[in-house]
């Protein structure tokens, strides 16, 4: 960046007086300098006035220099063409909830949105979960994004410090933050923004973590992007974004590309949605047969459960566990008051899906995301 300064050469009172006398001699007005002569006295008065004016102009021009001004209001105006002041922001973190005891008789635990987790001490820093997630009975851990309640850099707590909550109904689980919180910052002063101008070329970070943090700051959800390193060879990054607006997608590219470091090649793509068709088989219990209205209501609950599960657990590049899906749907419809004896999900063939023989998961490529398409249901009755 070029040096943004205004340089001016000014003369003090003594030098102005000397120059006036020299010019007068060169023009033949005087033969020699006489300090008692009238013209010398006139020149002295003029030099005094001009010197004072020069001091005022010098000080004014100094205040117009970005790197020398001490007036914050003026500085905010001067820096606008070069940098935007950063506003205060909340911090983000990924919380990890875990079971305190690895019991075989564990239950599914729903951790709700806005669940508060804090640091230790008299003035704890408070974070709230950004979405609800289930700690499945066959799992021991679940990760949930969270945001700080307050803004500021002091919200960027260290790893493993968010370990407390007050809700006694969740006594069977614990919580921590495996990594430090990020993104929290104070409102920047004009003087801090000026310091960033001086280090503009070198205050950048092109790491995957930094790109992820900036995507979140630009409004992309924690699970609505994927970054794949070395996707097209060494020094390349593929950035996959799930966003509905083409214009917003282009704007995000511009803002990520703007501070890109040399030697790294970024590629961008919007997520490719993979439609999945499903057959749902249910065995119903109870004394009464379901009428058509009941069946339609149950089908709507099943479709809602599928959409919630896929939205929360099948993020970009993440496969689909049929067993997990079956458990989620079953719990969802039972909680809604339906008596279900058995439920099975069958994924219909799809050439874009591959099955992992080790875990039976339907997997997708790093730039793909599973999306529910057609859902058909078959009802049977178990009246025993």
C-alpha positions as CSV (number, residue, x, y, z in Angstrom):
1,X,0.0,0.0,0.0
2,X,1.3,3.5,-0.9
3,X,2.3,5.8,2.0
4,X,-0.8,7.9,2.6
5,X,0.8,11.2,3.9
6,X,0.8,14.9,2.9
7,X,4.2,16.5,3.0
8,X,4.6,20.3,3.1
9,X,7.7,22.4,3.4
10,X,7.1,25.5,5.6
11,X,9.3,28.4,6.6
12,X,9.6,29.7,10.1
13,X,9.8,33.4,11.0
14,X,13.6,33.7,10.9
15,X,13.9,32.0,7.5
16,X,11.1,34.2,6.0
17,X,12.8,37.4,7.2
18,X,16.2,36.2,5.7
19,X,14.6,35.4,2.4
20,X,12.8,38.8,2.2
21,X,16.0,40.7,2.8
22,X,17.9,38.6,0.3
23,X,15.3,39.2,-2.4
24,X,15.3,43.0,-1.6
25,X,19.1,43.0,-2.2
26,X,18.9,41.1,-5.4
27,X,16.3,43.6,-6.8
28,X,18.4,46.5,-5.7
29,X,15.9,47.8,-3.2
30,X,18.5,47.9,-0.4
31,X,22.3,47.7,-0.6
32,X,22.8,46.1,2.8
33,X,20.7,44.8,5.7
34,X,20.1,47.5,8.3
35,X,18.1,46.2,11.3
36,X,17.0,49.7,12.3
37,X,15.6,50.6,8.8
38,X,11.9,50.9,8.2
39,X,11.9,48.2,5.5
40,X,13.6,45.8,7.8
41,X,10.9,46.5,10.5
42,X,8.2,46.0,7.9
43,X,9.8,42.7,6.8
44,X,10.0,41.5,10.4
45,X,6.3,42.2,11.0
46,X,5.4,40.3,7.8
47,X,7.7,37.4,8.7
48,X,6.1,37.1,12.1
49,X,2.6,37.0,10.7
50,X,3.5,34.6,7.9
51,X,5.3,32.3,10.3
52,X,2.3,32.1,12.5
53,X,0.1,31.3,9.6
54,X,2.5,28.6,8.4
55,X,2.4,27.0,11.8
56,X,-1.4,26.8,11.7
57,X,-1.5,25.4,8.2
58,X,1.2,22.8,9.1
59,X,-0.8,21.7,12.1
60,X,-4.0,21.5,10.0
61,X,-2.4,19.4,7.3
62,X,-0.9,17.2,10.0
63,X,-4.4,16.5,11.3
64,X,-5.5,15.5,7.7
65,X,-2.8,12.9,7.7
66,X,-4.3,9.4,8.5
67,X,-1.3,8.3,10.5
68,X,-0.7,11.5,12.5
69,X,-4.2,12.8,13.4
70,X,-5.3,12.6,17.0
71,X,-9.0,13.6,16.3
72,X,-11.0,10.3,16.2
73,X,-14.0,11.9,14.5
74,X,-11.8,13.3,11.7
75,X,-10.0,10.0,11.4
76,X,-13.2,8.1,10.8
77,X,-13.8,10.2,7.8
78,X,-10.2,9.9,6.5
79,X,-10.1,6.0,6.7
80,X,-13.4,5.4,5.0
81,X,-11.9,5.0,1.5
82,X,-9.4,2.4,2.8
83,X,-11.1,0.3,5.6
84,X,-14.4,-0.2,7.3
85,X,-14.6,-0.1,11.1
86,X,-15.5,-3.5,12.5
87,X,-18.7,-3.7,14.6
88,X,-19.0,-5.7,17.8
89,X,-20.0,-9.3,17.4
90,X,-20.9,-12.4,19.4
91,X,-18.6,-15.4,19.7
92,X,-19.4,-18.8,18.2
93,X,-18.4,-22.2,19.4
94,X,-19.1,-25.9,19.0
95,X,-20.3,-27.5,22.2
96,X,-19.9,-31.2,22.8
97,X,-22.5,-32.9,25.1
98,X,-21.6,-36.3,26.4
99,X,-22.9,-39.0,28.7
100,X,-21.4,-39.1,32.1
101,X,-21.9,-42.9,32.4
102,X,-21.8,-45.3,29.4
103,X,-24.9,-47.3,30.4
104,X,-26.6,-49.9,28.3
105,X,-30.0,-48.6,29.5
106,X,-29.5,-45.0,28.2
107,X,-32.3,-43.0,26.7
108,X,-32.4,-40.6,23.8
109,X,-31.9,-37.0,25.2
110,X,-33.2,-34.0,23.3
111,X,-31.0,-30.9,24.0
112,X,-33.1,-27.9,23.0
113,X,-32.4,-24.7,21.3
114,X,-31.2,-21.8,23.6
115,X,-29.9,-24.3,26.2
116,X,-27.5,-22.2,28.3
117,X,-23.9,-23.3,29.0
118,X,-21.6,-21.2,31.1
119,X,-18.0,-20.8,32.3
120,X,-17.1,-21.1,36.0
121,X,-17.0,-18.2,38.3
122,X,-19.1,-15.3,39.7
123,X,-19.4,-13.5,36.4
124,X,-19.8,-16.4,34.0
125,X,-19.8,-16.1,30.2
126,X,-23.0,-17.5,28.8
127,X,-23.5,-19.3,25.5
128,X,-26.8,-20.7,24.1
129,X,-27.2,-23.5,21.7
130,X,-28.2,-22.4,18.1
131,X,-30.4,-25.5,17.4
132,X,-31.8,-28.6,19.0
133,X,-30.1,-32.0,18.7
134,X,-30.6,-35.5,20.1
135,X,-28.0,-37.4,22.0
136,X,-29.0,-40.9,20.8
137,X,-29.1,-43.7,23.2
138,X,-26.5,-45.7,21.2
139,X,-24.2,-42.6,21.1
140,X,-22.1,-41.0,23.8
141,X,-21.5,-37.6,22.3
142,X,-23.2,-34.9,20.1
143,X,-21.9,-31.6,18.8
144,X,-24.1,-28.5,18.8
145,X,-23.2,-24.9,17.5
146,X,-23.7,-22.2,20.1
147,X,-23.5,-18.4,20.3
148,X,-22.5,-16.1,23.1
149,X,-25.3,-14.0,24.8
150,X,-23.1,-10.9,24.9
151,X,-20.8,-9.3,22.3
152,X,-17.1,-8.7,22.6
153,X,-13.6,-10.2,22.4
154,X,-13.8,-11.4,26.0
155,X,-16.5,-13.9,24.8
156,X,-13.8,-15.9,22.9
157,X,-13.3,-18.3,25.8
158,X,-10.5,-20.9,25.8
159,X,-11.1,-24.6,25.0
160,X,-12.8,-26.8,27.7
161,X,-14.1,-23.8,29.7
162,X,-17.8,-24.0,28.9
163,X,-18.6,-26.8,31.3
164,X,-21.6,-25.7,33.5
165,X,-25.4,-25.5,33.2
166,X,-28.1,-25.2,35.7
167,X,-30.9,-27.4,34.3
168,X,-31.0,-30.4,36.8
169,X,-33.1,-32.5,34.4
170,X,-29.9,-33.0,32.3
171,X,-27.9,-34.4,35.2
172,X,-26.9,-37.5,33.2
173,X,-24.9,-35.5,30.7
174,X,-21.9,-33.2,30.7
175,X,-20.7,-30.5,28.3
176,X,-17.5,-28.9,27.1
177,X,-16.1,-26.9,24.2
178,X,-13.2,-28.9,22.6
179,X,-12.0,-25.8,20.8
180,X,-11.8,-22.2,21.7
181,X,-14.7,-19.9,20.8
182,X,-14.1,-17.5,17.9
183,X,-15.6,-14.5,16.2
184,X,-16.4,-12.4,19.2
185,X,-15.0,-8.9,19.0
186,X,-15.4,-5.4,20.5
187,X,-16.5,-2.5,18.4
188,X,-13.3,-1.2,16.7
189,X,-12.1,2.3,17.3
190,X,-11.0,4.5,14.4
191,X,-7.4,4.2,15.7
192,X,-7.5,0.4,15.7
193,X,-8.8,0.5,12.1
194,X,-5.9,2.8,11.2
195,X,-3.5,0.2,12.6
196,X,-5.0,-2.4,10.3
197,X,-4.4,-0.2,7.3
198,X,-0.6,-0.2,8.1
199,X,-0.6,-4.1,8.2
200,X,-3.2,-4.7,5.5
201,X,-1.1,-7.0,3.4
202,X,0.0,-9.2,6.3
203,X,-3.1,-9.4,8.6
204,X,-4.7,-12.2,6.6
205,X,-5.2,-15.9,7.3
206,X,-6.0,-18.3,4.5
207,X,-6.4,-21.4,6.7
208,X,-9.5,-23.6,6.5
209,X,-10.5,-22.6,10.0
210,X,-10.3,-18.9,9.1
211,X,-12.4,-19.4,5.9
212,X,-15.0,-21.4,7.9
213,X,-15.1,-18.6,10.5
214,X,-15.6,-16.0,7.8
215,X,-18.4,-18.0,6.1
216,X,-20.2,-18.1,9.4
217,X,-19.7,-14.4,9.9
218,X,-21.2,-13.8,6.4
219,X,-24.4,-15.7,7.4
220,X,-23.7,-19.2,6.3
221,X,-24.8,-21.8,8.8
222,X,-22.4,-24.2,10.6
223,X,-23.7,-27.1,8.6
224,X,-24.4,-25.3,5.3
225,X,-20.8,-25.3,4.0
226,X,-18.0,-27.8,3.4
227,X,-14.3,-27.1,2.7
228,X,-12.3,-29.8,1.0
229,X,-8.5,-29.4,1.0
230,X,-6.4,-30.6,-2.0
231,X,-9.6,-31.3,-4.0
232,X,-7.8,-30.3,-7.2
233,X,-4.2,-30.9,-6.3
234,X,-1.8,-29.4,-3.8
235,X,-2.7,-25.8,-2.7
236,X,-6.3,-26.0,-3.7
237,X,-9.5,-25.6,-1.7
238,X,-13.1,-26.5,-2.7
239,X,-15.6,-24.4,-0.9
240,X,-19.2,-25.8,-1.1
241,X,-22.0,-23.6,0.0
242,X,-25.7,-24.4,0.5
243,X,-27.5,-21.1,-0.1
244,X,-30.7,-20.4,-2.0
245,X,-29.8,-17.0,-3.6
246,X,-27.4,-16.9,-6.6
247,X,-26.7,-13.2,-5.8
248,X,-25.8,-14.0,-2.2
249,X,-23.6,-16.9,-3.4
250,X,-21.7,-14.5,-5.7
251,X,-21.4,-11.9,-2.9
252,X,-19.9,-14.5,-0.6
253,X,-17.4,-15.5,-3.2
254,X,-16.3,-11.9,-3.6
255,X,-15.8,-11.4,0.1
256,X,-13.9,-14.6,0.5
257,X,-11.8,-14.0,-2.6
258,X,-10.9,-10.4,-1.7
259,X,-8.3,-11.2,1.0
260,X,-7.2,-14.5,-0.6
261,X,-3.5,-15.2,0.0
262,X,-1.2,-15.9,-2.9
263,X,-0.4,-19.5,-3.8
264,X,-3.8,-20.9,-2.8
265,X,-6.5,-21.7,-5.4
266,X,-10.1,-21.5,-4.3
267,X,-12.9,-23.2,-6.2
268,X,-16.5,-22.5,-5.3
269,X,-19.7,-24.4,-6.0
270,X,-23.2,-24.5,-4.7
271,X,-24.2,-27.8,-3.1
272,X,-25.6,-30.5,-5.4
273,X,-28.9,-31.9,-3.9
274,X,-29.3,-35.7,-4.1
275,X,-33.0,-36.6,-4.0
276,X,-33.7,-39.8,-2.1
277,X,-36.9,-41.9,-2.4
278,X,-38.1,-43.9,0.6
279,X,-40.6,-46.7,1.4
280,X,-41.8,-46.6,5.0
281,X,-43.4,-49.7,6.4
282,X,-45.3,-49.4,9.7
283,X,-47.0,-51.9,12.0
284,X,-49.7,-50.2,14.1
285,X,-50.9,-51.3,17.5
286,X,-54.1,-50.4,19.4
287,X,-57.7,-51.4,19.6
288,X,-59.0,-49.2,16.8
289,X,-58.2,-49.3,13.1
290,X,-56.9,-46.0,11.7
291,X,-59.2,-44.2,9.3
292,X,-58.0,-42.4,6.2
293,X,-57.8,-39.1,8.1
294,X,-55.6,-40.7,10.8
295,X,-53.4,-42.3,8.2
296,X,-52.9,-38.9,6.4
297,X,-52.0,-37.2,9.7
298,X,-49.5,-40.0,10.4
299,X,-48.0,-39.7,7.0
300,X,-47.5,-35.9,7.4
301,X,-45.8,-36.6,10.8
302,X,-43.5,-39.1,9.1
303,X,-42.6,-36.6,6.3
304,X,-41.9,-33.9,8.9
305,X,-39.7,-36.2,10.9
306,X,-37.7,-37.1,7.8
307,X,-37.2,-33.5,6.8
308,X,-36.0,-32.5,10.3
309,X,-33.6,-35.5,10.5
310,X,-32.1,-34.8,7.1
311,X,-31.9,-31.1,7.7
312,X,-30.1,-31.6,11.0
313,X,-27.9,-34.7,10.4
314,X,-27.3,-35.0,6.7
315,X,-25.2,-31.9,6.1
316,X,-22.9,-31.4,3.1
317,X,-20.8,-34.5,2.4
318,X,-22.5,-36.4,5.3
319,X,-24.1,-39.8,4.5
320,X,-27.4,-41.2,5.7
321,X,-27.7,-43.8,8.4
322,X,-31.0,-45.7,7.9
323,X,-31.0,-47.1,11.5
324,X,-30.7,-43.6,12.9
325,X,-33.4,-42.4,10.6
326,X,-35.7,-45.2,11.7
327,X,-35.1,-44.5,15.3
328,X,-35.8,-40.8,14.8
329,X,-39.1,-41.3,12.9
330,X,-40.3,-43.8,15.4
331,X,-39.6,-41.5,18.4
332,X,-41.2,-38.6,16.6
333,X,-44.5,-40.3,15.7
334,X,-44.7,-42.0,19.2
335,X,-44.3,-38.6,20.8
336,X,-47.1,-37.3,18.6
337,X,-49.4,-40.0,20.2
338,X,-49.4,-42.7,17.6
339,X,-49.1,-46.3,18.7
340,X,-46.3,-47.9,16.5
341,X,-45.2,-51.4,17.0
342,X,-42.5,-51.5,14.3
343,X,-41.1,-49.2,11.6
344,X,-38.7,-49.9,8.7
345,X,-37.2,-47.6,6.2
346,X,-36.1,-48.8,2.8
347,X,-34.0,-46.5,0.6
348,X,-34.9,-47.0,-3.1
349,X,-32.0,-47.4,-5.6
350,X,-30.2,-44.2,-6.6
351,X,-27.1,-44.2,-8.9
352,X,-25.7,-41.1,-7.0
353,X,-25.6,-42.9,-3.7
354,X,-23.0,-45.5,-2.6
355,X,-23.3,-47.8,0.3
356,X,-20.4,-48.1,2.8
357,X,-20.2,-51.9,3.4
358,X,-18.6,-51.4,6.8
359,X,-21.4,-49.3,8.4
360,X,-24.2,-49.6,5.9
361,X,-24.4,-45.8,5.5
362,X,-25.6,-44.3,2.2
363,X,-22.7,-41.9,1.4
364,X,-22.4,-38.9,-0.9
365,X,-19.5,-36.9,-2.4
366,X,-18.1,-33.8,-0.5
367,X,-20.1,-31.4,-2.6
368,X,-23.4,-33.2,-2.3
369,X,-26.2,-33.2,0.2
370,X,-29.1,-35.6,0.6
371,X,-32.6,-34.3,0.2
372,X,-35.9,-36.2,0.8
373,X,-37.9,-36.6,-2.4
374,X,-40.7,-39.2,-2.6
375,X,-42.0,-40.9,0.5
376,X,-44.5,-43.8,0.3
377,X,-46.0,-45.5,3.4
378,X,-47.4,-49.0,3.9
379,X,-49.5,-49.7,7.0
380,X,-50.0,-53.0,8.7
381,X,-51.9,-53.8,12.0
382,X,-50.6,-55.8,14.9
383,X,-53.8,-56.4,16.9
384,X,-52.4,-59.0,19.3
